[in-house]
Amino acid sequence: MLNKRRLIKTLLATLMLAAIPAAADNPPEGMVDIHYHRPDGKYENWGLHAWKRAPGASDQPLEGVSWFSPLTPTGKDEFGVYWRLAIKDFGSTGKVHYIIHKGDVKEQKGKDMSFDTKEINDAYVVSGNPAIFKSKVEAQAAVGK
């Protein structure tokens, strides 16, 4: 009898967990996620430099962000780490500008990267690849998973 109860509890717990979407999937309304995958799994000291660019104005880093103090990841999932950011922080254009870096070592061929949140709200970056992928499936194909 005890084994049947344990089995039922385990099955119910498994079903409940399966119904919960992954924390980093589909950011809530008004938010954007940038996911980052490193094949070596080493994310220590990698950060996100993010800024807004208003037409006719100079670039402004997001509040609390500087080159020497980038954003630390919001979380980690099976793909890698991710940053969750408020779209409103990027100004009226809704365009996200960023660089993933560790000190002066930059991802995506060292270029300033950007994407429009009207087209992408869940961006994926694979270490060593200059592309911004629009889905986890596309990014995983680039990794070879």
Buried (B, 14 or more C-beta within 10 A) or exposed (E): EEEEEEEEEEEEEEEEEEEEEEEBEEBEEEBBBBBBBBEEEEBEEBBBBBBBBEEEEEEBBBEEBEEEEBBEBBEBEEBBBBBBBEBEBBBEBBBBBBBBBBEEEBBBEEEEBBBEBEEBBBBBBBBEBEEBBBEBEEBBEBBEE
